[in-house]
């Protein structure tokens, strides 16, 4: 029974990766995307990273722990510690609690930096989802191509078998030479080899898609049902900078820049001395006196003034700024390259949909008719057959290139869904 997965969201929790899903058969691209949203391993890793970042916010919000200590002194080994209850022994017992107090807004800065890290991780998850959608679409259309190639080569192998049978009949009738029959046999064997290779390529395409869906155990059951995407006009030039600014990878880099800003402020705040405030209770028999006290300690920057930490934070901030520019430049390049590839792929499909396929099919049909009626030699027939097969395969490759180009274009310009 097929499981309904079309409505799965890319940010939701995944299914257990060790369990093989029930796959819809055959599988549409929409269903493949929904399965990937639940089970893709890269998405699972990105979700875990987001969970960890959220835990870091809780860690950052916690202040330093107090310290409790008990000390007993004034123990005289010559005179002893006296008789009576432990509380009456002639020793000096001190109970003390020390509480570090942070200054300079360190806790607030830690929280702010951690929250920016959460924002970056959330955008990383969105970017992983975006790239996974593109990868699933490309793998799905690779499977469509493998299925189409297999169908073409199966049909070609069948035609060669029929041609071999017809040639052998003509050989028995004395209408063709044995060498012509041998040439047909050779091409028939080649067609069988091509068919075997296409079957192996089909399994490779199934395995690649199955990995993205987290369904390797049932890879051989994957069957793509969708047709090639319809040809559409290439999108007009848009506001490139606006497209780039909406991309999650760019937003993740900007969130990390904001986190680096807070970390730099936090490093500078290290020069704001924290203090440790302590209170104590002291008990020293035999007179039964109890004494109270308090203290405060302040670090002296005699060994380090945190110059190294501050400089490192400043460099990290510069590196985060560079990462924003690098990510924007990469995004800009991806968008321009994807649009150019989409234009080229669309024009290539249009050329094959024109007269190329019809002419190749017409030439092959005419050659076969002429050969069966003794009006054409076997070499001309085989050339026509090879040309038709190559043209059909090239046309399917062109369709696959266009489908992948469409998927790549959607991937480079979209924000998370």
C-alpha positions as CSV (number, residue, x, y, z in Angstrom):
1,X,0.0,0.0,0.0
2,X,1.5,3.4,-1.0
3,X,2.0,5.9,1.7
4,X,0.8,9.5,1.2
5,X,3.8,11.8,1.4
6,X,3.0,14.6,-0.9
7,X,2.3,17.1,1.9
8,X,5.6,16.6,3.9
9,X,7.3,19.7,4.9
10,X,11.1,20.2,4.5
11,X,11.6,21.4,8.1
12,X,9.8,18.5,9.9
13,X,11.4,15.6,11.7
14,X,12.5,12.6,9.7
15,X,11.5,9.0,9.7
16,X,13.9,6.5,11.3
17,X,16.6,6.1,8.6
18,X,16.9,2.4,9.2
19,X,13.3,1.7,8.1
20,X,12.6,1.2,4.4
21,X,9.7,3.3,3.4
22,X,6.7,2.1,1.4
23,X,7.2,3.7,-2.0
24,X,4.5,4.9,-4.3
25,X,4.8,2.9,-7.5
26,X,5.3,4.5,-9.9
27,X,6.9,7.5,-8.3
28,X,6.2,11.1,-9.3
29,X,8.7,14.0,-8.8
30,X,6.4,15.5,-6.2
31,X,6.3,12.2,-4.2
32,X,10.1,11.9,-4.5
33,X,10.6,15.4,-3.1
34,X,8.2,14.6,-0.2
35,X,10.1,11.4,0.6
36,X,13.4,13.3,0.5
37,X,12.0,15.9,2.9
38,X,11.5,13.2,5.4
39,X,14.4,10.9,5.0
40,X,17.3,12.7,3.2
41,X,20.5,12.2,5.3
42,X,21.9,15.7,4.7
43,X,18.6,17.2,5.9
44,X,18.7,15.0,9.0
45,X,22.3,16.3,9.7
46,X,21.2,19.9,9.2
47,X,18.2,19.4,11.5
48,X,20.5,18.0,14.2
49,X,22.8,21.0,13.8
50,X,19.8,23.4,14.3
51,X,18.8,21.4,17.5
52,X,22.3,21.7,18.8
53,X,22.4,25.5,18.1
54,X,19.2,25.9,20.0
55,X,20.7,24.0,23.0
56,X,23.7,26.4,22.8
57,X,21.3,29.3,23.5
58,X,20.2,27.7,26.8
59,X,23.9,27.1,27.6
60,X,24.7,30.8,26.9
61,X,21.9,32.0,29.1
62,X,23.3,30.3,32.2
63,X,25.5,32.2,34.6
64,X,28.5,30.8,36.4
65,X,27.9,28.4,39.3
66,X,28.5,29.3,42.9
67,X,31.2,27.3,44.8
68,X,30.6,25.8,48.2
69,X,33.6,24.9,50.4
70,X,34.2,23.6,53.9
71,X,37.6,24.0,55.5
72,X,38.9,22.8,58.9
73,X,42.1,24.3,60.3
74,X,43.9,24.8,63.7
75,X,44.3,21.1,64.2
76,X,47.0,20.6,66.9
77,X,48.5,17.1,66.8
78,X,50.2,17.6,70.2
79,X,47.3,18.9,72.2
80,X,44.7,16.9,70.3
81,X,41.3,18.2,69.2
82,X,39.5,17.9,72.5
83,X,36.6,15.7,73.7
84,X,32.9,15.8,73.1
85,X,30.8,16.1,70.1
86,X,32.3,16.9,66.7
87,X,30.8,20.3,66.9
88,X,32.7,20.9,70.2
89,X,36.2,19.9,68.9
90,X,38.9,22.5,69.3
91,X,39.3,23.1,65.5
92,X,38.5,26.1,63.3
93,X,35.8,25.2,60.8
94,X,34.8,27.6,58.0
95,X,31.9,27.2,55.6
96,X,32.0,29.4,52.6
97,X,30.0,30.2,49.4
98,X,31.6,32.1,46.5
99,X,29.5,33.4,43.6
100,X,31.2,34.7,40.5
101,X,29.5,37.8,39.1
102,X,29.9,38.6,35.4
103,X,30.2,42.2,34.3
104,X,30.3,44.0,31.0
105,X,27.1,42.4,29.6
106,X,28.9,39.1,28.9
107,X,25.8,36.9,29.4
108,X,23.7,39.1,27.1
109,X,26.4,39.0,24.5
110,X,26.7,35.2,24.7
111,X,22.9,34.9,24.3
112,X,22.9,37.2,21.3
113,X,25.7,35.4,19.6
114,X,24.0,32.0,20.2
115,X,20.7,33.3,18.8
116,X,22.5,34.5,15.7
117,X,24.0,31.0,15.5
118,X,20.5,29.5,15.6
119,X,19.5,31.8,12.8
120,X,22.5,30.7,10.7
121,X,21.7,27.0,11.4
122,X,18.1,27.6,10.4
123,X,19.2,29.1,7.1
124,X,21.7,26.3,6.7
125,X,18.8,23.9,7.0
126,X,16.8,25.9,4.4
127,X,19.8,25.9,2.1
128,X,20.3,22.2,2.5
129,X,16.6,21.7,1.7
130,X,16.9,23.9,-1.4
131,X,19.9,22.1,-2.7
132,X,18.3,18.7,-1.9
133,X,15.3,19.7,-3.9
134,X,17.5,20.5,-6.9
135,X,19.5,17.2,-6.4
136,X,16.3,15.1,-6.2
137,X,14.9,16.7,-9.4
138,X,18.2,16.1,-11.2
139,X,18.4,12.5,-10.1
140,X,14.7,12.0,-10.9
141,X,15.2,13.2,-14.5
142,X,18.4,11.0,-14.7
143,X,16.1,8.1,-13.9
144,X,13.6,9.3,-16.6
145,X,16.5,9.4,-19.1
146,X,17.7,6.0,-18.1
147,X,14.2,4.6,-18.6
148,X,13.8,6.3,-22.0
149,X,17.2,5.1,-23.1
150,X,16.4,1.6,-22.1
151,X,13.1,1.7,-24.0
152,X,14.8,3.0,-27.2
153,X,17.6,0.4,-27.0
154,X,15.1,-2.4,-26.3
155,X,13.2,-1.4,-29.4
156,X,16.4,-1.1,-31.4
157,X,17.5,-4.6,-30.3
158,X,14.1,-6.0,-31.3
159,X,14.4,-4.4,-34.7
160,X,17.8,-5.9,-35.2
161,X,16.5,-9.3,-34.2
162,X,13.8,-8.9,-36.8
163,X,16.3,-7.7,-39.3
164,X,18.5,-10.8,-38.6
165,X,15.6,-13.1,-39.2
166,X,14.7,-11.4,-42.5
167,X,18.4,-11.4,-43.6
168,X,18.7,-15.1,-42.9
169,X,15.6,-15.8,-44.9
170,X,17.0,-13.9,-47.8
171,X,20.3,-15.7,-47.4
172,X,18.6,-19.1,-47.7
173,X,16.8,-17.7,-50.8
174,X,20.1,-16.6,-52.2
175,X,19.2,-12.9,-52.3
176,X,22.0,-11.6,-50.0
177,X,25.6,-12.4,-49.5
178,X,26.8,-14.2,-46.2
179,X,29.0,-11.2,-45.4
180,X,25.9,-8.9,-45.3
181,X,24.2,-11.2,-42.9
182,X,27.4,-11.3,-40.8
183,X,27.4,-7.5,-40.6
184,X,23.8,-7.5,-39.5
185,X,24.6,-10.1,-36.8
186,X,27.5,-7.9,-35.6
187,X,25.2,-4.8,-35.2
188,X,22.6,-7.0,-33.5
189,X,25.2,-8.1,-31.0
190,X,26.2,-4.4,-30.4
191,X,22.6,-3.6,-29.9
192,X,22.4,-6.3,-27.2
193,X,25.5,-4.9,-25.5
194,X,24.0,-1.4,-25.6
195,X,20.9,-2.8,-24.0
196,X,22.9,-4.5,-21.2
197,X,24.7,-1.2,-20.6
198,X,21.4,0.7,-20.5
199,X,20.1,-1.7,-17.9
200,X,23.1,-1.1,-15.7
201,X,22.7,2.7,-16.1
202,X,19.1,2.3,-15.1
203,X,20.1,0.7,-11.8
204,X,22.8,3.4,-11.2
205,X,20.1,6.1,-11.7
206,X,17.8,4.2,-9.3
207,X,20.5,3.9,-6.7
208,X,21.4,7.6,-7.0
209,X,17.8,8.7,-6.4
210,X,17.3,6.1,-3.7
211,X,20.2,7.5,-1.7
212,X,18.7,11.0,-1.8
213,X,15.4,9.5,-0.6
214,X,17.0,7.4,2.1
215,X,15.5,4.3,0.4
216,X,18.5,2.3,-0.8
217,X,16.9,-1.0,0.3
218,X,14.2,-0.6,-2.4
219,X,16.3,1.1,-5.1
220,X,15.3,-1.4,-7.8
221,X,11.7,-0.6,-7.3
222,X,12.0,3.1,-8.2
223,X,10.2,3.9,-11.4
224,X,9.7,7.5,-12.6
225,X,6.3,8.3,-14.0
226,X,6.6,12.0,-14.8
227,X,7.2,13.1,-18.4
228,X,9.8,15.7,-19.3
229,X,8.9,19.2,-18.2
230,X,7.0,21.4,-20.7
231,X,9.1,24.0,-22.6
232,X,8.6,27.4,-21.1
233,X,10.1,30.8,-22.0
234,X,13.3,31.6,-20.3
235,X,12.5,33.9,-17.3
236,X,13.3,37.5,-18.0
237,X,16.2,39.2,-16.3
238,X,15.2,40.0,-12.7
239,X,16.6,42.0,-9.9
240,X,19.7,39.9,-9.4
241,X,20.6,41.4,-6.1
242,X,17.1,40.9,-4.7
243,X,17.2,37.2,-5.7
244,X,20.6,36.8,-4.1
245,X,19.6,38.5,-0.9
246,X,16.6,36.1,-0.4
247,X,18.8,33.0,-0.8
248,X,19.2,31.0,2.5
249,X,23.0,30.5,2.0
250,X,23.5,34.3,1.8
251,X,21.2,34.8,4.8
252,X,23.2,32.2,6.8
253,X,26.4,34.0,6.0
254,X,24.9,37.3,7.1
255,X,23.7,35.7,10.4
256,X,27.2,34.4,11.0
257,X,28.6,37.9,10.4
258,X,26.1,39.2,13.1
259,X,27.3,36.4,15.4
260,X,30.9,37.4,14.8
261,X,30.0,41.0,15.8
262,X,28.6,39.8,19.1
263,X,31.6,37.5,19.7
264,X,33.9,40.5,19.1
265,X,32.0,42.5,21.6
266,X,32.2,39.6,24.0
267,X,36.0,39.4,23.6
268,X,36.3,43.1,24.3
269,X,34.1,42.6,27.4
270,X,36.7,40.2,28.8
271,X,38.6,43.3,29.9
272,X,35.7,44.2,32.1
273,X,36.8,42.5,35.3
274,X,34.4,39.9,36.8
275,X,34.3,39.7,40.5
276,X,33.8,36.8,43.0
277,X,31.6,37.6,46.0
278,X,31.9,35.3,49.0
279,X,30.2,34.9,52.4
280,X,31.4,32.6,55.1
281,X,30.5,31.2,58.6
282,X,33.3,30.3,61.0
283,X,33.0,28.1,64.1
284,X,36.0,27.8,66.6
285,X,35.5,26.1,70.0
286,X,36.1,25.9,73.0
287,X,34.5,29.3,73.6
288,X,31.7,28.4,71.1
289,X,32.1,31.5,69.2
290,X,30.6,31.8,65.7
291,X,31.9,34.4,63.3
292,X,30.6,35.6,59.9
293,X,32.4,37.3,57.1
294,X,32.4,38.2,53.5
295,X,34.9,38.8,50.8
296,X,35.4,39.9,47.2
297,X,38.1,39.0,44.8
298,X,39.0,40.8,41.5
299,X,41.4,39.4,38.9
300,X,44.6,41.4,38.2
301,X,45.7,41.4,34.5
302,X,49.3,40.6,35.4
303,X,49.7,37.9,32.8
304,X,47.1,38.5,30.1
305,X,45.0,41.4,29.1
306,X,43.0,39.3,26.6
307,X,44.7,41.0,23.6
308,X,44.9,37.6,21.8
309,X,41.3,36.8,22.3
310,X,40.2,40.2,21.1
311,X,42.5,40.0,18.0
312,X,41.1,36.6,17.2
313,X,37.6,37.8,17.4
314,X,38.4,40.7,15.2
315,X,39.9,38.4,12.6
316,X,36.9,36.0,12.8
317,X,34.7,39.0,12.2
318,X,36.7,40.0,9.1
319,X,36.5,36.4,7.9
320,X,32.7,36.3,8.3
321,X,32.5,39.5,6.3
322,X,34.6,37.9,3.6
323,X,32.4,34.9,3.7
324,X,29.3,37.1,3.0
325,X,31.0,38.6,0.0
326,X,32.2,35.2,-1.2
327,X,28.7,33.6,-0.8
328,X,27.0,36.5,-2.6
329,X,29.6,36.2,-5.5
330,X,29.0,32.5,-5.7
331,X,25.2,33.0,-5.7
332,X,25.5,35.6,-8.4
333,X,27.6,33.3,-10.6
334,X,25.3,30.4,-10.1
335,X,22.2,32.4,-11.1
336,X,23.9,33.7,-14.3
337,X,25.2,30.3,-15.3
338,X,21.9,28.6,-14.6
339,X,20.0,31.1,-16.8
340,X,22.5,30.7,-19.6
341,X,22.4,26.9,-19.3
342,X,18.6,27.0,-19.4
343,X,18.6,29.1,-22.5
344,X,21.0,26.8,-24.3
345,X,19.1,23.6,-23.3
346,X,15.8,25.0,-24.4
347,X,17.1,25.9,-27.8
348,X,18.6,22.4,-28.2
349,X,15.3,20.8,-27.4
350,X,13.5,23.0,-29.9
351,X,16.0,21.9,-32.6
352,X,15.4,18.3,-32.0
353,X,11.6,18.8,-31.9
354,X,11.8,20.3,-35.3
355,X,12.7,18.2,-38.4
356,X,15.6,16.3,-37.0
357,X,13.7,13.4,-35.4
358,X,11.1,13.2,-38.2
359,X,13.8,13.1,-40.9
360,X,15.8,10.4,-39.1
361,X,12.8,8.2,-38.6
362,X,11.7,8.7,-42.2
363,X,15.2,7.8,-43.5
364,X,15.3,4.7,-41.3
365,X,11.9,3.5,-42.4
366,X,12.7,4.1,-46.1
367,X,16.0,2.3,-45.7
368,X,14.4,-0.8,-44.1
369,X,11.7,-0.9,-46.8
370,X,14.3,-0.6,-49.6
371,X,16.5,-3.3,-48.1
372,X,13.7,-5.8,-47.6
373,X,12.8,-5.3,-51.3
374,X,16.4,-5.5,-52.5
375,X,16.8,-1.9,-53.5
376,X,19.5,-1.0,-50.9
377,X,22.6,-2.6,-49.5
378,X,23.1,-3.7,-46.0
379,X,25.7,-1.0,-45.1
380,X,23.3,1.8,-46.0
381,X,20.6,0.1,-44.0
382,X,22.8,-0.2,-40.9
383,X,23.9,3.4,-41.2
384,X,20.3,4.6,-41.3
385,X,19.5,2.4,-38.3
386,X,22.6,3.8,-36.3
387,X,21.7,7.3,-37.3
388,X,18.1,6.9,-36.0
389,X,19.2,5.3,-32.7
390,X,21.8,8.0,-32.1
391,X,19.3,10.8,-33.0
392,X,16.7,9.3,-30.6
393,X,19.2,9.1,-27.8
394,X,20.5,12.6,-28.4
395,X,17.0,13.9,-28.4
396,X,16.3,12.3,-25.0
397,X,19.7,13.6,-23.7
398,X,18.6,17.1,-24.8
399,X,15.3,16.7,-22.9
400,X,17.2,15.6,-19.8
401,X,19.6,18.5,-20.1
402,X,16.6,20.9,-20.2
403,X,14.9,19.2,-17.3
404,X,18.1,19.4,-15.2
405,X,18.5,23.1,-16.3
406,X,15.0,23.9,-15.1
407,X,15.7,22.2,-11.8
408,X,19.0,24.0,-11.4
409,X,17.3,27.4,-12.2
410,X,14.7,26.8,-9.6
411,X,17.3,25.8,-7.1
412,X,19.6,28.9,-7.6
413,X,16.8,31.5,-7.4
414,X,14.4,30.1,-4.8
415,X,14.3,30.7,-1.1
416,X,13.1,27.9,1.2
417,X,9.6,26.7,0.6
